[in-house]
Amino acid sequence: MNEEFVWQCSCGNIAHKDIMPEDCPACFSVGEFAKIPEDQLAEKTDEEILRRKKLKQAGTKAVSRKIVKSNSKQAGRRKK
């Protein structure tokens, strides 16, 4: 079984793979990953968890705004 390493893209995205990822699914950069040294793994993993939580919360807020906006438009149409 291959040893798995932790890689970080210049955008902050983290990947767990045995070889360096070619491209980043978060920012679509190619060849921007660097291997994270073992002494920094805990810190980088915590940063990634917080970053993903923020992205998830931002996505939830964006969806909520779209729903509210959509409902407002529909209510305006009904009044006419």
Backbone bond lengths (Angstrom), bond angles and torsions (degrees), N, CA, C in turn:
res aa  C-N    CA-C-N  psi(-1)  N-CA   C-N-CA  omega(-1)  CA-C   N-CA-C  phi
1 M - - - 1.453 - - 1.523 109.27 -
2 N 1.326 116.46 136.32 1.455 121.27 -179.19 1.522 111.47 -75.76
3 E 1.337 114.37 147.30 1.453 119.69 176.70 1.533 108.78 -76.44
4 E 1.324 116.38 136.89 1.453 120.88 -179.41 1.525 109.74 -97.64
5 F 1.328 116.27 135.49 1.458 122.18 179.25 1.519 109.47 -112.80
6 V 1.317 115.45 166.22 1.454 120.55 176.47 1.523 107.37 -109.09
7 W 1.329 115.16 127.90 1.462 122.87 -177.06 1.523 108.96 -120.09
8 Q 1.347 116.39 143.64 1.453 120.29 177.99 1.517 110.21 -125.68
9 C 1.331 115.04 130.77 1.464 121.53 177.28 1.534 108.56 -79.42
10 S 1.307 116.40 162.78 1.458 120.46 178.07 1.532 111.53 -63.76
11 C 1.352 118.12 -20.33 1.470 121.57 177.74 1.528 111.92 -82.47
12 G 1.344 117.27 -11.13 1.456 121.51 179.84 1.514 114.07 106.89
13 N 1.326 117.58 -11.62 1.461 121.36 178.92 1.520 110.14 -63.65
14 I 1.331 116.87 139.86 1.463 121.78 -178.91 1.522 109.41 -114.52
15 A 1.336 115.92 138.49 1.463 122.33 177.72 1.519 108.89 -127.98
16 H 1.320 115.96 144.69 1.468 122.80 177.49 1.517 107.07 -112.49
17 K 1.332 116.58 104.15 1.471 121.52 -177.03 1.517 109.68 -147.82
18 D 1.344 115.44 163.02 1.460 119.65 178.22 1.532 111.78 -80.91
19 I 1.339 117.29 -22.67 1.468 121.09 175.64 1.536 108.59 -129.32
20 M 1.324 116.20 160.50 1.461 120.57 -178.35 1.532 110.68 -61.85
21 P 1.334 117.22 129.78 1.467 119.42 177.00 1.533 110.67 -63.68
22 E 1.317 116.32 144.98 1.463 120.31 179.71 1.518 111.78 -74.69
23 D 1.335 116.14 -45.69 1.455 118.98 -178.68 1.520 110.33 -135.53
24 C 1.328 114.91 159.70 1.456 121.53 -176.03 1.530 110.15 -96.98
25 P 1.338 117.71 126.64 1.454 119.47 178.64 1.536 112.96 -72.71
26 A 1.334 117.09 -16.59 1.463 120.33 -178.61 1.528 112.50 -84.92
27 C 1.344 116.84 -44.39 1.471 119.46 -175.81 1.525 113.07 -119.43
28 F 1.332 117.04 -3.12 1.468 124.26 177.70 1.530 114.09 66.96
29 S 1.348 117.97 14.96 1.460 121.06 175.40 1.519 109.64 -70.63
30 V 1.313 116.14 151.30 1.458 121.50 178.80 1.532 108.43 -113.06
31 G 1.328 116.36 129.44 1.460 121.85 175.74 1.515 115.17 71.50
32 E 1.321 117.83 25.45 1.465 121.23 -177.20 1.533 113.53 -101.24
33 F 1.319 118.05 9.16 1.459 120.70 -178.74 1.523 111.79 -88.09
34 A 1.324 115.59 143.58 1.462 122.84 174.71 1.528 107.50 -129.20
35 K 1.325 115.85 143.65 1.461 120.77 179.45 1.526 108.97 -72.35
36 I 1.324 115.93 133.28 1.464 120.74 179.77 1.527 108.41 -86.39
37 P 1.341 117.08 127.70 1.472 120.09 177.53 1.539 110.72 -62.12
38 E 1.326 116.39 147.13 1.458 121.48 -175.93 1.526 113.14 -57.34
39 D 1.332 117.94 -33.73 1.465 120.03 -178.51 1.534 112.56 -71.92
40 Q 1.322 118.33 -10.75 1.467 122.48 179.61 1.530 112.95 -108.88
41 L 1.335 117.02 0.28 1.469 120.65 -174.90 1.527 113.58 -59.12
42 A 1.327 118.07 -47.84 1.469 120.85 -177.04 1.522 110.68 -60.89
43 E 1.330 116.42 -44.62 1.467 121.22 -179.29 1.530 111.11 -63.70
44 K 1.328 116.76 -46.39 1.469 121.10 -178.59 1.524 111.44 -66.52
45 T 1.325 117.29 -37.50 1.456 120.93 179.22 1.524 110.10 -65.47
46 D 1.332 117.22 -42.48 1.466 120.94 177.31 1.530 110.71 -62.14
47 E 1.332 117.29 -42.11 1.463 121.63 178.25 1.534 110.69 -61.35
48 E 1.326 116.86 -41.18 1.459 121.49 -179.25 1.526 110.66 -66.51
49 I 1.324 117.26 -40.35 1.460 120.94 178.40 1.523 110.10 -61.60
50 L 1.323 117.33 -45.42 1.461 121.10 178.57 1.525 111.27 -64.11
51 R 1.327 117.21 -41.19 1.463 121.49 -179.82 1.532 110.17 -62.30
52 R 1.323 117.14 -43.68 1.466 120.68 -179.70 1.529 111.62 -66.26
53 K 1.353 116.72 -37.73 1.459 119.95 177.35 1.524 110.28 -63.01
54 K 1.343 116.63 -42.52 1.467 120.59 179.39 1.522 110.67 -64.05
55 L 1.324 117.02 -42.05 1.462 120.42 178.71 1.527 110.59 -63.66
56 K 1.311 116.38 -41.60 1.460 120.54 -179.92 1.527 110.27 -64.55
57 Q 1.336 116.75 -43.15 1.459 120.53 178.59 1.527 110.59 -64.87
58 A 1.312 117.53 -41.55 1.465 121.18 178.97 1.520 110.04 -63.49
59 G 1.318 117.22 -40.15 1.462 121.38 178.09 1.512 111.49 -64.91
60 T 1.312 117.27 -39.43 1.459 121.75 178.44 1.517 110.45 -65.24
61 K 1.337 116.79 -41.37 1.464 120.80 178.99 1.523 110.30 -65.74
62 A 1.328 116.75 -39.77 1.463 120.32 -179.85 1.518 110.34 -64.59
63 V 1.311 117.27 -41.94 1.462 121.27 179.02 1.527 109.36 -65.04
64 S 1.330 117.64 -41.44 1.464 121.35 178.93 1.520 110.85 -61.45
65 R 1.331 116.86 -42.55 1.467 120.61 178.97 1.524 110.28 -62.74
66 K 1.332 117.34 -40.65 1.461 120.65 179.30 1.518 110.98 -63.71
67 I 1.312 117.09 -40.50 1.460 121.05 -179.92 1.531 109.89 -65.15
68 V 1.334 116.69 -45.54 1.461 120.93 179.68 1.521 109.72 -62.19
69 K 1.326 116.76 -44.74 1.461 121.29 -179.87 1.530 110.61 -62.81
70 S 1.319 116.47 -43.01 1.461 121.71 179.35 1.522 110.73 -63.38
71 N 1.321 116.64 -43.68 1.461 120.79 179.14 1.525 110.86 -64.49
72 S 1.332 117.52 -37.42 1.461 121.77 178.66 1.521 110.36 -63.91
73 K 1.324 117.24 -42.56 1.460 121.58 179.39 1.525 110.40 -64.30
74 Q 1.325 116.50 -42.22 1.459 120.58 -179.67 1.520 110.68 -65.98
75 A 1.310 117.69 -38.97 1.476 121.25 179.04 1.514 109.92 -65.74
76 G 1.336 117.05 -37.73 1.459 121.48 178.26 1.521 111.45 -65.53
77 R 1.288 117.63 -35.97 1.465 122.16 178.84 1.523 111.44 -68.31
78 R 1.313 116.15 -36.59 1.455 120.09 -178.87 1.535 112.15 -68.49
79 K 1.330 116.53 -32.09 1.459 121.25 -177.01 1.524 111.89 -69.80
80 K 1.309 117.66 -26.04 1.465 121.23 -175.19 1.472 114.07 -73.01
